[in-house]
Amino acid sequence: MGILGWIILGGLAGWVASIIMRTDASQGLLGNIVVGVVGGFIGGWIFNLLGGIGITGFNIWSFVVAVVGAIVFIWLWGMVTGGRRNEA
């Protein structure tokens, strides 16, 4: 999967994860992309540790893996920052 695929898959996964974790209003487009791409790496690592398959290309399974990883990333980020959110 090329860089454009990572950006698209990451953006979608980050957006869905931010809706699930209720951080969508504070992230923005770039934040969703970064969270989704990092989540893809984290999700792939977690699924590989559990004996499963990580990111396999631009498909539904990879999307699920990236969303799970993005949720873990948002949760970890909240733990590190104390759950603070930038609210206007």
C-alpha positions as CSV (number, residue, x, y, z in Angstrom):
1,M,0.0,0.0,0.0
2,G,1.4,3.4,-1.0
3,I,1.6,6.6,0.9
4,L,-1.7,7.8,-0.5
5,G,-3.4,4.6,0.7
6,W,-1.9,5.1,4.2
7,I,-3.2,8.7,4.3
8,I,-6.7,7.7,3.2
9,L,-7.0,4.6,5.4
10,G,-5.4,6.5,8.3
11,G,-7.7,9.5,7.9
12,L,-10.8,7.3,7.9
13,A,-9.6,5.1,10.8
14,G,-8.5,8.1,12.8
15,W,-11.9,9.8,12.2
16,V,-13.9,6.7,13.2
17,A,-11.7,6.2,16.3
18,S,-12.1,9.8,17.3
19,I,-15.8,9.6,17.1
20,I,-15.8,6.4,19.2
21,M,-13.5,8.0,21.8
22,R,-15.3,11.4,21.6
23,T,-12.2,13.4,20.6
24,D,-13.4,14.3,17.1
25,A,-14.0,18.0,17.8
26,S,-10.5,18.6,19.1
27,Q,-8.5,16.6,16.5
28,G,-9.2,18.0,13.0
29,L,-8.2,16.5,9.7
30,L,-4.5,16.3,10.2
31,G,-5.0,14.9,13.7
32,N,-7.3,12.2,12.4
33,I,-4.7,11.2,9.7
34,V,-1.8,11.1,12.2
35,V,-3.9,9.1,14.7
36,G,-5.0,6.7,12.0
37,V,-1.6,6.1,10.6
38,V,0.0,5.6,14.0
39,G,-3.0,3.5,14.9
40,G,-2.3,1.3,11.9
41,F,1.2,0.6,13.2
42,I,-0.1,0.0,16.8
43,G,-3.0,-2.2,15.6
44,G,-0.7,-4.2,13.3
45,W,1.7,-4.8,16.2
46,I,-1.1,-5.8,18.6
47,F,-2.7,-8.2,16.1
48,N,0.6,-9.7,15.2
49,L,1.4,-10.3,18.9
50,L,-2.0,-12.1,19.2
51,G,-1.1,-14.3,16.3
52,G,-3.4,-12.5,13.8
53,I,-2.7,-10.6,10.6
54,G,-2.0,-6.9,10.7
55,I,-2.4,-4.4,7.9
56,T,-2.7,-6.3,4.6
57,G,-3.6,-3.5,2.1
58,F,-6.5,-1.2,1.4
59,N,-9.3,-3.4,2.7
60,I,-11.9,-3.8,5.5
61,W,-9.6,-5.9,7.7
62,S,-6.8,-3.3,7.5
63,F,-9.4,-0.6,8.4
64,V,-10.6,-2.6,11.4
65,V,-7.0,-3.1,12.6
66,A,-6.2,0.6,12.1
67,V,-9.3,1.7,14.0
68,V,-8.5,-0.7,16.9
69,G,-4.9,0.7,17.0
70,A,-6.1,4.3,16.8
71,I,-8.5,3.7,19.7
72,V,-5.6,2.3,21.7
73,F,-3.4,5.3,20.7
74,I,-6.1,7.9,21.7
75,W,-6.5,6.1,25.0
76,L,-2.8,6.0,25.6
77,W,-2.5,9.7,24.6
78,G,-5.2,10.6,27.1
79,M,-3.4,8.7,29.8
80,V,-0.1,10.5,29.1
81,T,-1.7,14.0,28.9
82,G,-4.1,13.4,31.8
83,G,-7.1,13.4,29.6
84,R,-6.9,17.1,28.9
85,R,-8.8,18.3,25.8
86,N,-8.4,21.6,24.0
87,E,-11.8,23.2,24.2
88,A,-12.6,26.6,22.7
